[in-house]
Amino acid sequence: MVATPPAQGETLREIAARYGRSHATIANVWSQHPDWPAHTGKRGRAYVYDPVEVDHVVEKHFARPLNFEPRRLYTARQIAELAGISAGTIRADVSKGRWPAPDDTDGPANRWRGATVTAALAGRQVYRRS
């Protein structure tokens, strides 16, 4: 019996660890995207993917660059435009306790500092369809 060397690349669990996401998110959401690369082989029972191709797909479809100035105040509408989520989602999350309280409540609209917004968005997952 000839032993074949394990395939080079990353399994879904390794991809999840590298991006700090759950295995379920990678397996059930990211890898189901039409642009997800085809596997390059198997390591044990797990499929292996080319890390460079995975990085391209993640950058194009799943990564969110957060370009918020830390000290600037943003309204829900401004956050929505920059982050790719709706202002209604932000308001709903505030009422459900999933979004931090506004840093400034003076004026007609609640406003959050960029640092607060960046911290709040760090844990959110967004799946953009192209």
N, CA, C and O atoms as CSV, one atom per row, in Angstrom:
chain,resi,resn,atom,element,x,y,z
A,1,MET,N,N,0.838,-1.170,0.000
A,1,MET,CA,C,0.000,0.000,0.000
A,1,MET,C,C,0.888,1.240,0.000
A,1,MET,O,O,1.833,1.335,0.783
A,2,VAL,N,N,0.583,2.179,-0.873
A,2,VAL,CA,C,1.369,3.393,-0.997
A,2,VAL,C,C,0.627,4.526,-0.294
A,2,VAL,O,O,-0.551,4.773,-0.553
A,3,ALA,N,N,1.326,5.196,0.582
A,3,ALA,CA,C,0.717,6.328,1.288
A,3,ALA,C,C,0.869,7.581,0.437
A,3,ALA,O,O,1.969,7.919,0.001
A,4,THR,N,N,-0.235,8.257,0.208
A,4,THR,CA,C,-0.171,9.512,-0.536
A,4,THR,C,C,0.000,10.655,0.457
A,4,THR,O,O,-0.610,10.646,1.526
A,5,PRO,N,N,0.823,11.633,0.112
A,5,PRO,CA,C,1.024,12.750,1.040
A,5,PRO,C,C,-0.265,13.569,1.168
A,5,PRO,O,O,-1.051,13.637,0.224
A,6,PRO,N,N,-0.481,14.181,2.316
A,6,PRO,CA,C,-1.689,14.987,2.484
A,6,PRO,C,C,-1.681,16.180,1.533
A,6,PRO,O,O,-0.625,16.719,1.202
A,7,ALA,N,N,-2.850,16.577,1.108
A,7,ALA,CA,C,-2.974,17.700,0.178
A,7,ALA,C,C,-2.549,19.001,0.852
A,7,ALA,O,O,-2.771,19.204,2.045
A,8,GLN,N,N,-1.938,19.866,0.065
A,8,GLN,CA,C,-1.523,21.176,0.564
A,8,GLN,C,C,-2.714,22.119,0.545
A,8,GLN,O,O,-3.558,22.041,-0.348
A,9,GLY,N,N,-2.785,22.999,1.513
A,9,GLY,CA,C,-3.870,23.965,1.587
A,9,GLY,C,C,-4.475,23.983,2.971
A,9,GLY,O,O,-3.860,23.534,3.938
A,10,GLU,N,N,-5.685,24.505,3.059
A,10,GLU,CA,C,-6.359,24.657,4.341
A,10,GLU,C,C,-7.725,23.993,4.318
A,10,GLU,O,O,-8.433,24.031,3.312
A,11,THR,N,N,-8.079,23.390,5.432
A,11,THR,CA,C,-9.428,22.848,5.587
A,11,THR,C,C,-10.351,23.979,6.038
A,11,THR,O,O,-9.883,25.061,6.394
A,12,LEU,N,N,-11.655,23.731,6.022
A,12,LEU,CA,C,-12.600,24.755,6.472
A,12,LEU,C,C,-12.352,25.136,7.928
A,12,LEU,O,O,-12.481,26.305,8.291
A,13,ARG,N,N,-11.998,24.166,8.762
A,13,ARG,CA,C,-11.703,24.471,10.174
A,13,ARG,C,C,-10.487,25.381,10.294
A,13,ARG,O,O,-10.476,26.290,11.124
A,14,GLU,N,N,-9.477,25.153,9.488
A,14,GLU,CA,C,-8.279,26.000,9.517
A,14,GLU,C,C,-8.590,27.396,8.992
A,14,GLU,O,O,-8.068,28.385,9.509
A,15,ILE,N,N,-9.431,27.483,7.976
A,15,ILE,CA,C,-9.852,28.787,7.453
A,15,ILE,C,C,-10.625,29.538,8.533
A,15,ILE,O,O,-10.407,30.732,8.738
A,16,ALA,N,N,-11.523,28.845,9.222
A,16,ALA,CA,C,-12.306,29.467,10.296
A,16,ALA,C,C,-11.387,30.006,11.388
A,16,ALA,O,O,-11.587,31.120,11.872
A,17,ALA,N,N,-10.392,29.231,11.774
A,17,ALA,CA,C,-9.458,29.673,12.812
A,17,ALA,C,C,-8.660,30.887,12.350
A,17,ALA,O,O,-8.428,31.812,13.129
A,18,ARG,N,N,-8.245,30.888,11.100
A,18,ARG,CA,C,-7.444,32.000,10.580
A,18,ARG,C,C,-8.231,33.296,10.536
A,18,ARG,O,O,-7.679,34.363,10.802
A,19,TYR,N,N,-9.515,33.220,10.203
A,19,TYR,CA,C,-10.346,34.419,10.108
A,19,TYR,C,C,-11.097,34.733,11.395
A,19,TYR,O,O,-11.802,35.740,11.465
A,20,GLY,N,N,-10.958,33.893,12.407
A,20,GLY,CA,C,-11.641,34.148,13.667
A,20,GLY,C,C,-13.147,34.003,13.574
A,20,GLY,O,O,-13.880,34.714,14.262
A,21,ARG,N,N,-13.618,33.098,12.741
A,21,ARG,CA,C,-15.048,32.842,12.562
A,21,ARG,C,C,-15.346,31.413,12.988
A,21,ARG,O,O,-14.436,30.601,13.158
A,22,SER,N,N,-16.609,31.118,13.155
A,22,SER,CA,C,-16.969,29.753,13.534
A,22,SER,C,C,-16.875,28.835,12.312
A,22,SER,O,O,-17.010,29.275,11.170
A,23,HIS,N,N,-16.643,27.564,12.581
A,23,HIS,CA,C,-16.610,26.587,11.499
A,23,HIS,C,C,-17.958,26.554,10.789
A,23,HIS,O,O,-18.011,26.413,9.567
A,24,ALA,N,N,-19.046,26.683,11.542
A,24,ALA,CA,C,-20.383,26.657,10.942
A,24,ALA,C,C,-20.568,27.798,9.946
A,24,ALA,O,O,-21.168,27.598,8.890
A,25,THR,N,N,-20.066,28.985,10.262
A,25,THR,CA,C,-20.182,30.120,9.338
A,25,THR,C,C,-19.427,29.840,8.050
A,25,THR,O,O,-19.935,30.097,6.958
A,26,ILE,N,N,-18.230,29.319,8.175
A,26,ILE,CA,C,-17.432,29.030,6.979
A,26,ILE,C,C,-18.095,27.927,6.164
A,26,ILE,O,O,-18.209,28.040,4.943
A,27,ALA,N,N,-18.531,26.867,6.829
A,27,ALA,CA,C,-19.102,25.716,6.123
A,27,ALA,C,C,-20.481,26.005,5.544
A,27,ALA,O,O,-20.785,25.579,4.430
A,28,ASN,N,N,-21.315,26.722,6.283
A,28,ASN,CA,C,-22.709,26.911,5.869
A,28,ASN,C,C,-22.978,28.194,5.106
A,28,ASN,O,O,-23.994,28.298,4.419
A,29,VAL,N,N,-22.089,29.173,5.210
A,29,VAL,CA,C,-22.326,30.451,4.536
A,29,VAL,C,C,-21.244,30.711,3.495
A,29,VAL,O,O,-21.516,30.747,2.295
A,30,TRP,N,N,-20.019,30.891,3.967
A,30,TRP,CA,C,-18.960,31.288,3.051
A,30,TRP,C,C,-18.730,30.259,1.953
A,30,TRP,O,O,-18.679,30.616,0.776
A,31,SER,N,N,-18.592,28.997,2.315
A,31,SER,CA,C,-18.256,27.982,1.305
A,31,SER,C,C,-19.418,27.674,0.368
A,31,SER,O,O,-19.234,26.986,-0.636
A,32,GLN,N,N,-20.615,28.174,0.683
A,32,GLN,CA,C,-21.768,27.974,-0.194
A,32,GLN,C,C,-21.884,29.075,-1.248
A,32,GLN,O,O,-22.704,28.981,-2.162
A,33,HIS,N,N,-21.072,30.103,-1.118
A,33,HIS,CA,C,-21.107,31.208,-2.077
A,33,HIS,C,C,-20.672,30.691,-3.449
A,33,HIS,O,O,-19.757,29.872,-3.529
A,34,PRO,N,N,-21.307,31.151,-4.529
A,34,PRO,CA,C,-20.960,30.654,-5.872
A,34,PRO,C,C,-19.502,30.886,-6.273
A,34,PRO,O,O,-18.962,30.131,-7.082
A,35,ASP,N,N,-18.860,31.912,-5.723
A,35,ASP,CA,C,-17.471,32.195,-6.080
A,35,ASP,C,C,-16.455,31.453,-5.217
A,35,ASP,O,O,-15.250,31.588,-5.431
A,36,TRP,N,N,-16.924,30.671,-4.244
A,36,TRP,CA,C,-15.998,29.931,-3.379
A,36,TRP,C,C,-15.165,28.989,-4.242
A,36,TRP,O,O,-15.712,28.327,-5.124
A,37,PRO,N,N,-13.853,28.913,-4.008
A,37,PRO,CA,C,-13.008,28.069,-4.869
A,37,PRO,C,C,-13.302,26.580,-4.693
A,37,PRO,O,O,-13.761,26.133,-3.641
A,38,ALA,N,N,-13.028,25.844,-5.738
A,38,ALA,CA,C,-13.179,24.382,-5.679
A,38,ALA,C,C,-12.069,23.813,-4.801
A,38,ALA,O,O,-10.983,24.385,-4.709
A,39,HIS,N,N,-12.348,22.698,-4.165
A,39,HIS,CA,C,-11.325,22.082,-3.316
A,39,HIS,C,C,-10.197,21.556,-4.187
A,39,HIS,O,O,-10.394,21.191,-5.346
A,40,THR,N,N,-9.013,21.527,-3.599
A,40,THR,CA,C,-7.827,21.083,-4.339
A,40,THR,C,C,-7.416,19.670,-3.971
A,40,THR,O,O,-6.477,19.123,-4.548
A,41,GLY,N,N,-8.105,19.085,-3.027
A,41,GLY,CA,C,-7.786,17.731,-2.594
A,41,GLY,C,C,-8.463,17.451,-1.265
A,41,GLY,O,O,-9.379,18.158,-0.846
A,42,LYS,N,N,-7.984,16.396,-0.613
A,42,LYS,CA,C,-8.531,16.032,0.695
A,42,LYS,C,C,-7.393,15.758,1.659
A,42,LYS,O,O,-6.331,15.270,1.273
A,43,ARG,N,N,-7.632,16.078,2.904
A,43,ARG,CA,C,-6.729,15.700,3.980
A,43,ARG,C,C,-7.577,14.940,4.983
A,43,ARG,O,O,-8.377,15.530,5.709
A,44,GLY,N,N,-7.400,13.650,5.017
A,44,GLY,CA,C,-8.294,12.820,5.814
A,44,GLY,C,C,-9.673,12.856,5.177
A,44,GLY,O,O,-9.826,12.520,4.003
A,45,ARG,N,N,-10.675,13.260,5.945
A,45,ARG,CA,C,-12.037,13.359,5.414
A,45,ARG,C,C,-12.393,14.784,4.988
A,45,ARG,O,O,-13.460,15.013,4.418
A,46,ALA,N,N,-11.505,15.738,5.262
A,46,ALA,CA,C,-11.806,17.150,5.008
A,46,ALA,C,C,-11.268,17.600,3.653
A,46,ALA,O,O,-10.167,17.227,3.247
A,47,TYR,N,N,-12.062,18.400,2.971
A,47,TYR,CA,C,-11.594,19.000,1.728
A,47,TYR,C,C,-10.578,20.087,2.054
A,47,TYR,O,O,-10.628,20.712,3.114
A,48,VAL,N,N,-9.657,20.296,1.120
A,48,VAL,CA,C,-8.601,21.286,1.287
A,48,VAL,C,C,-8.750,22.326,0.183
A,48,VAL,O,O,-9.035,21.993,-0.967
A,49,TYR,N,N,-8.552,23.605,0.553
A,49,TYR,CA,C,-8.724,24.722,-0.375
A,49,TYR,C,C,-7.438,25.530,-0.456
A,49,TYR,O,O,-6.668,25.604,0.502
A,50,ASP,N,N,-7.224,26.132,-1.616
A,50,ASP,CA,C,-6.059,26.980,-1.832
A,50,ASP,C,C,-6.240,28.274,-1.029
A,50,ASP,O,O,-7.204,29.002,-1.262
A,51,PRO,N,N,-5.331,28.576,-0.088
A,51,PRO,CA,C,-5.493,29.769,0.746
A,51,PRO,C,C,-5.521,31.078,-0.042
A,51,PRO,O,O,-6.224,32.012,0.344
A,52,VAL,N,N,-4.775,31.157,-1.128
A,52,VAL,CA,C,-4.755,32.385,-1.929
A,52,VAL,C,C,-6.121,32.619,-2.573
A,52,VAL,O,O,-6.626,33.742,-2.564
A,53,GLU,N,N,-6.717,31.574,-3.126
A,53,GLU,CA,C,-8.043,31.703,-3.734
A,53,GLU,C,C,-9.095,32.035,-2.679
A,53,GLU,O,O,-9.993,32.840,-2.924
A,54,VAL,N,N,-8.981,31.414,-1.510
A,54,VAL,CA,C,-9.915,31.703,-0.417
A,54,VAL,C,C,-9.807,33.173,-0.022
A,54,VAL,O,O,-10.823,33.843,0.167
A,55,ASP,N,N,-8.576,33.678,0.104
A,55,ASP,CA,C,-8.375,35.078,0.475
A,55,ASP,C,C,-9.031,36.024,-0.523
A,55,ASP,O,O,-9.614,37.034,-0.127
A,56,HIS,N,N,-8.943,35.708,-1.812
A,56,HIS,CA,C,-9.561,36.560,-2.834
A,56,HIS,C,C,-11.077,36.601,-2.670
A,56,HIS,O,O,-11.679,37.672,-2.752
A,57,VAL,N,N,-11.693,35.455,-2.443
A,57,VAL,CA,C,-13.151,35.396,-2.284
A,57,VAL,C,C,-13.579,36.126,-1.017
A,57,VAL,O,O,-14.555,36.876,-1.028
A,58,VAL,N,N,-12.856,35.909,0.066
A,58,VAL,CA,C,-13.202,36.567,1.329
A,58,VAL,C,C,-13.073,38.074,1.191
A,58,VAL,O,O,-13.943,38.816,1.647
A,59,GLU,N,N,-12.000,38.529,0.570
A,59,GLU,CA,C,-11.794,39.964,0.387
A,59,GLU,C,C,-12.894,40.582,-0.471
A,59,GLU,O,O,-13.355,41.690,-0.196
A,60,LYS,N,N,-13.306,39.871,-1.496
A,60,LYS,CA,C,-14.308,40.405,-2.419
A,60,LYS,C,C,-15.724,40.371,-1.849
A,60,LYS,O,O,-16.502,41.295,-2.085
A,61,HIS,N,N,-16.073,39.320,-1.101
A,61,HIS,CA,C,-17.467,39.127,-0.707
A,61,HIS,C,C,-17.759,39.228,0.783
A,61,HIS,O,O,-18.895,39.526,1.153
A,62,PHE,N,N,-16.791,38.996,1.646
A,62,PHE,CA,C,-17.098,38.901,3.069
A,62,PHE,C,C,-16.389,39.916,3.946
A,62,PHE,O,O,-16.890,40.239,5.023
A,63,ALA,N,N,-15.250,40.427,3.529
A,63,ALA,CA,C,-14.508,41.379,4.351
A,63,ALA,C,C,-15.158,42.754,4.254
A,63,ALA,O,O,-15.587,43.192,3.187
A,64,ARG,N,N,-15.213,43.407,5.387
A,64,ARG,CA,C,-15.766,44.754,5.427
A,64,ARG,C,C,-14.688,45.717,5.894
A,64,ARG,O,O,-14.307,45.685,7.064
A,65,PRO,N,N,-14.191,46.565,5.018
A,65,PRO,CA,C,-13.240,47.559,5.496
A,65,PRO,C,C,-13.993,48.596,6.337
A,65,PRO,O,O,-14.982,49.174,5.887
A,66,LEU,N,N,-13.521,48.817,7.533
A,66,LEU,CA,C,-14.178,49.764,8.422
A,66,LEU,C,C,-13.365,51.048,8.438
A,66,LEU,O,O,-12.330,51.130,9.100
A,67,ASN,N,N,-13.836,52.044,7.711
A,67,ASN,CA,C,-13.114,53.300,7.579
A,67,ASN,C,C,-13.783,54.394,8.393
A,67,ASN,O,O,-14.138,55.444,7.857
A,68,PHE,N,N,-13.956,54.154,9.673
A,68,PHE,CA,C,-14.573,55.144,10.541
A,68,PHE,C,C,-13.481,55.900,11.291
A,68,PHE,O,O,-12.560,55.300,11.846
A,69,GLU,N,N,-13.602,57.235,11.296
A,69,GLU,CA,C,-12.675,58.049,12.074
A,69,GLU,C,C,-13.045,57.872,13.543
A,69,GLU,O,O,-14.205,58.079,13.900
A,70,PRO,N,N,-12.104,57.497,14.406
A,70,PRO,CA,C,-12.433,57.134,15.783
A,70,PRO,C,C,-13.175,58.203,16.578
A,70,PRO,O,O,-14.040,57.865,17.386
A,71,ARG,N,N,-12.868,59.472,16.376
A,71,ARG,CA,C,-13.480,60.531,17.190
A,71,ARG,C,C,-14.696,61.185,16.542
A,71,ARG,O,O,-15.442,61.899,17.213
A,72,ARG,N,N,-14.900,60.960,15.287
A,72,ARG,CA,C,-16.022,61.590,14.585
A,72,ARG,C,C,-17.341,60.950,15.009
A,72,ARG,O,O,-17.388,59.759,15.317
A,73,LEU,N,N,-18.408,61.742,15.023
A,73,LEU,CA,C,-19.739,61.234,15.355
A,73,LEU,C,C,-20.486,60.890,14.072
A,73,LEU,O,O,-20.458,61.650,13.104
A,74,TYR,N,N,-21.157,59.738,14.072
A,74,TYR,CA,C,-21.897,59.253,12.905
A,74,TYR,C,C,-23.345,58.981,13.287
A,74,TYR,O,O,-23.624,58.466,14.369
A,75,THR,N,N,-24.269,59.331,12.387
A,75,THR,CA,C,-25.678,58.976,12.574
A,75,THR,C,C,-25.885,57.542,12.086
A,75,THR,O,O,-25.010,56.963,11.444
A,76,ALA,N,N,-27.043,56.983,12.396
A,76,ALA,CA,C,-27.353,55.619,11.938
A,76,ALA,C,C,-27.328,55.548,10.414
A,76,ALA,O,O,-26.866,54.559,9.845
A,77,ARG,N,N,-27.816,56.584,9.758
A,77,ARG,CA,C,-27.825,56.596,8.291
A,77,ARG,C,C,-26.403,56.597,7.734
A,77,ARG,O,O,-26.116,55.883,6.772
A,78,GLN,N,N,-25.513,57.389,8.327
A,78,GLN,CA,C,-24.125,57.427,7.866
A,78,GLN,C,C,-23.427,56.086,8.105
A,78,GLN,O,O,-22.665,55.613,7.262
A,79,ILE,N,N,-23.696,55.486,9.256
A,79,ILE,CA,C,-23.120,54.171,9.552
A,79,ILE,C,C,-23.608,53.152,8.527
A,79,ILE,O,O,-22.831,52.338,8.027
A,80,ALA,N,N,-24.892,53.208,8.225
A,80,ALA,CA,C,-25.476,52.268,7.266
A,80,ALA,C,C,-24.804,52.383,5.903
A,80,ALA,O,O,-24.489,51.372,5.275
A,81,GLU,N,N,-24.584,53.605,5.448
A,81,GLU,CA,C,-23.959,53.814,4.137
A,81,GLU,C,C,-22.527,53.277,4.103
A,81,GLU,O,O,-22.108,52.679,3.111
A,82,LEU,N,N,-21.780,53.490,5.185
A,82,LEU,CA,C,-20.376,53.075,5.207
A,82,LEU,C,C,-20.184,51.590,5.507
A,82,LEU,O,O,-19.223,50.979,5.040
A,83,ALA,N,N,-21.101,51.011,6.289
A,83,ALA,CA,C,-20.921,49.624,6.735
A,83,ALA,C,C,-21.695,48.615,5.908
A,83,ALA,O,O,-21.423,47.417,5.996
A,84,GLY,N,N,-22.644,49.060,5.113
A,84,GLY,CA,C,-23.402,48.125,4.293
A,84,GLY,C,C,-24.539,47.435,5.022
A,84,GLY,O,O,-24.997,46.375,4.595
A,85,ILE,N,N,-25.001,48.022,6.118
A,85,ILE,CA,C,-26.191,47.515,6.806
A,85,ILE,C,C,-27.223,48.627,6.818
A,85,ILE,O,O,-26.873,49.791,6.618
A,86,SER,N,N,-28.478,48.299,7.046
A,86,SER,CA,C,-29.508,49.334,6.995
A,86,SER,C,C,-29.577,50.095,8.310
A,86,SER,O,O,-29.248,49.561,9.370
A,87,ALA,N,N,-30.010,51.356,8.228
A,87,ALA,CA,C,-30.193,52.169,9.429
A,87,ALA,C,C,-31.249,51.540,10.329
A,87,ALA,O,O,-31.150,51.627,11.553
A,88,GLY,N,N,-32.255,50.911,9.738
A,88,GLY,CA,C,-33.288,50.227,10.512
A,88,GLY,C,C,-32.721,49.083,11.336
A,88,GLY,O,O,-33.171,48.835,12.454
A,89,THR,N,N,-31.740,48.389,10.788
A,89,THR,CA,C,-31.082,47.311,11.530
A,89,THR,C,C,-30.368,47.872,12.749
A,89,THR,O,O,-30.421,47.284,13.829
A,90,ILE,N,N,-29.705,48.999,12.578
A,90,ILE,CA,C,-29.007,49.623,13.700
A,90,ILE,C,C,-30.009,50.029,14.778
A,90,ILE,O,O,-29.796,49.749,15.958
A,91,ARG,N,N,-31.099,50.686,14.381
A,91,ARG,CA,C,-32.109,51.112,15.358
A,91,ARG,C,C,-32.744,49.909,16.053
A,91,ARG,O,O,-32.989,49.952,17.258
A,92,ALA,N,N,-33.010,48.844,15.313
A,92,ALA,CA,C,-33.580,47.636,15.919
A,92,ALA,C,C,-32.595,47.007,16.900
A,92,ALA,O,O,-32.986,46.564,17.980
A,93,ASP,N,N,-31.322,46.968,16.525
A,93,ASP,CA,C,-30.317,46.391,17.415
A,93,ASP,C,C,-30.133,47.222,18.680
A,93,ASP,O,O,-29.869,46.669,19.747
A,94,VAL,N,N,-30.269,48.543,18.574
A,94,VAL,CA,C,-30.204,49.397,19.766
A,94,VAL,C,C,-31.339,49.032,20.711
A,94,VAL,O,O,-31.124,48.879,21.913
A,95,SER,N,N,-32.543,48.893,20.173
A,95,SER,CA,C,-33.698,48.593,21.026
A,95,SER,C,C,-33.617,47.201,21.645
A,95,SER,O,O,-34.198,46.960,22.703
A,96,LYS,N,N,-32.901,46.280,20.994
A,96,LYS,CA,C,-32.763,44.913,21.511
A,96,LYS,C,C,-31.500,44.724,22.348
A,96,LYS,O,O,-31.239,43.628,22.844
A,97,GLY,N,N,-30.717,45.792,22.505
A,97,GLY,CA,C,-29.509,45.709,23.317
A,97,GLY,C,C,-28.322,45.078,22.624
A,97,GLY,O,O,-27.341,44.731,23.282
A,98,ARG,N,N,-28.387,44.921,21.307
A,98,ARG,CA,C,-27.274,44.309,20.569
A,98,ARG,C,C,-26.330,45.349,19.983
A,98,ARG,O,O,-25.319,44.993,19.378
A,99,TRP,N,N,-26.643,46.620,20.151
A,99,TRP,CA,C,-25.831,47.719,19.638
A,99,TRP,C,C,-25.592,48.666,20.805
A,99,TRP,O,O,-26.500,48.862,21.613
A,100,PRO,N,N,-24.414,49.261,20.926
A,100,PRO,CA,C,-24.144,50.135,22.071
A,100,PRO,C,C,-25.023,51.385,22.065
A,100,PRO,O,O,-25.515,51.819,21.023
A,101,ALA,N,N,-25.201,51.944,23.251
A,101,ALA,CA,C,-25.973,53.184,23.385
A,101,ALA,C,C,-25.250,54.299,22.635
A,101,ALA,O,O,-24.025,54.267,22.515
A,102,PRO,N,N,-25.993,55.284,22.128
A,102,PRO,CA,C,-25.351,56.375,21.396
A,102,PRO,C,C,-24.400,57.171,22.290
A,102,PRO,O,O,-24.635,57.319,23.490
A,103,ASP,N,N,-23.335,57.674,21.692
A,103,ASP,CA,C,-22.376,58.501,22.424
A,103,ASP,C,C,-22.875,59.932,22.561
A,103,ASP,O,O,-22.454,60.654,23.465
A,104,ASP,N,N,-23.769,60.346,21.669
A,104,ASP,CA,C,-24.302,61.711,21.696
A,104,ASP,C,C,-25.783,61.663,21.339
A,104,ASP,O,O,-26.158,61.174,20.273
A,105,THR,N,N,-26.616,62.171,22.234
A,105,THR,CA,C,-28.063,62.179,21.977
A,105,THR,C,C,-28.593,63.587,21.774
A,105,THR,O,O,-29.806,63.774,21.669
A,106,ASP,N,N,-27.718,64.583,21.716
A,106,ASP,CA,C,-28.155,65.955,21.443
A,106,ASP,C,C,-28.526,66.073,19.974
A,106,ASP,O,O,-27.895,65.456,19.116
A,107,GLY,N,N,-29.527,66.850,19.692
A,107,GLY,CA,C,-29.934,67.050,18.312
A,107,GLY,C,C,-31.001,66.068,17.885
A,107,GLY,O,O,-31.492,65.280,18.694
A,108,PRO,N,N,-31.364,66.113,16.607
A,108,PRO,CA,C,-32.476,65.291,16.121
A,108,PRO,C,C,-32.151,63.807,15.955
A,108,PRO,O,O,-33.064,62.982,15.907
A,109,ALA,N,N,-30.873,63.455,15.868
A,109,ALA,CA,C,-30.512,62.048,15.630
A,109,ALA,C,C,-29.454,61.596,16.628
A,109,ALA,O,O,-28.573,62.368,17.008
A,110,ASN,N,N,-29.547,60.349,17.045
A,110,ASN,CA,C,-28.506,59.763,17.890
A,110,ASN,C,C,-27.243,59.599,17.062
A,110,ASN,O,O,-27.294,59.321,15.864
A,111,ARG,N,N,-26.093,59.780,17.736
A,111,ARG,CA,C,-24.825,59.654,17.024
A,111,ARG,C,C,-23.844,58.832,17.850
A,111,ARG,O,O,-23.839,58.876,19.080
A,112,TRP,N,N,-23.011,58.078,17.129
A,112,TRP,CA,C,-22.013,57.219,17.744
A,112,TRP,C,C,-20.633,57.633,17.260
A,112,TRP,O,O,-20.471,58.041,16.110
A,113,ARG,N,N,-19.642,57.529,18.129
A,113,ARG,CA,C,-18.258,57.796,17.729
A,113,ARG,C,C,-17.771,56.654,16.831
A,113,ARG,O,O,-18.231,55.518,16.943
A,114,GLY,N,N,-16.847,56.977,15.954
A,114,GLY,CA,C,-16.306,55.979,15.038
A,114,GLY,C,C,-15.704,54.785,15.754
A,114,GLY,O,O,-15.837,53.652,15.291
A,115,ALA,N,N,-15.035,55.027,16.890
A,115,ALA,CA,C,-14.442,53.925,17.652
A,115,ALA,C,C,-15.527,52.991,18.181
A,115,ALA,O,O,-15.346,51.773,18.194
A,116,THR,N,N,-16.652,53.556,18.616
A,116,THR,CA,C,-17.768,52.748,19.112
A,116,THR,C,C,-18.353,51.909,17.984
A,116,THR,O,O,-18.661,50.731,18.166
A,117,VAL,N,N,-18.503,52.528,16.821
A,117,VAL,CA,C,-19.068,51.828,15.662
A,117,VAL,C,C,-18.149,50.691,15.229
A,117,VAL,O,O,-18.613,49.584,14.959
A,118,THR,N,N,-16.858,50.960,15.162
A,118,THR,CA,C,-15.900,49.931,14.754
A,118,THR,C,C,-15.957,48.733,15.695
A,118,THR,O,O,-15.936,47.588,15.245
A,119,ALA,N,N,-16.029,48.992,17.004
A,119,ALA,CA,C,-16.112,47.903,17.982
A,119,ALA,C,C,-17.416,47.125,17.826
A,119,ALA,O,O,-17.422,45.899,17.935
A,120,ALA,N,N,-18.521,47.830,17.571
A,120,ALA,CA,C,-19.821,47.162,17.426
A,120,ALA,C,C,-19.868,46.309,16.163
A,120,ALA,O,O,-20.461,45.230,16.163
A,121,LEU,N,N,-19.254,46.782,15.101
A,121,LEU,CA,C,-19.286,46.052,13.831
A,121,LEU,C,C,-18.292,44.895,13.786
A,121,LEU,O,O,-18.418,44.002,12.948
A,122,ALA,N,N,-17.319,44.904,14.670
A,122,ALA,CA,C,-16.275,43.875,14.630
A,122,ALA,C,C,-16.845,42.467,14.775
A,122,ALA,O,O,-16.317,41.524,14.185
A,123,GLY,N,N,-17.911,42.312,15.549
A,123,GLY,CA,C,-18.473,40.988,15.756
A,123,GLY,C,C,-19.598,40.615,14.822
A,123,GLY,O,O,-20.055,39.472,14.825
A,124,ARG,N,N,-20.049,41.561,14.023
A,124,ARG,CA,C,-21.177,41.285,13.127
A,124,ARG,C,C,-20.712,40.553,11.884
A,124,ARG,O,O,-19.588,40.745,11.421
A,125,GLN,N,N,-21.589,39.705,11.341
A,125,GLN,CA,C,-21.312,38.981,10.104
A,125,GLN,C,C,-22.233,39.515,9.015
A,125,GLN,O,O,-23.437,39.665,9.221
A,126,VAL,N,N,-21.663,39.791,7.881
A,126,VAL,CA,C,-22.457,40.284,6.757
A,126,VAL,C,C,-22.195,39.396,5.550
A,126,VAL,O,O,-21.044,39.116,5.218
A,127,TYR,N,N,-23.249,38.960,4.903
A,127,TYR,CA,C,-23.141,38.148,3.693
A,127,TYR,C,C,-23.678,38.981,2.547
A,127,TYR,O,O,-24.884,39.205,2.446
A,128,ARG,N,N,-22.791,39.437,1.690
A,128,ARG,CA,C,-23.196,40.265,0.560
A,128,ARG,C,C,-23.363,39.409,-0.676
A,128,ARG,O,O,-22.461,38.658,-1.048
A,129,ARG,N,N,-24.497,39.520,-1.301
A,129,ARG,CA,C,-24.707,38.803,-2.560
A,129,ARG,C,C,-24.292,39.715,-3.695
A,129,ARG,O,O,-24.598,40.907,-3.692
A,130,SER,N,N,-23.589,39.143,-4.673
A,130,SER,CA,C,-23.151,39.999,-5.779
A,130,SER,C,C,-23.908,39.700,-7.032
A,130,SER,O,O,-23.667,40.328,-8.063
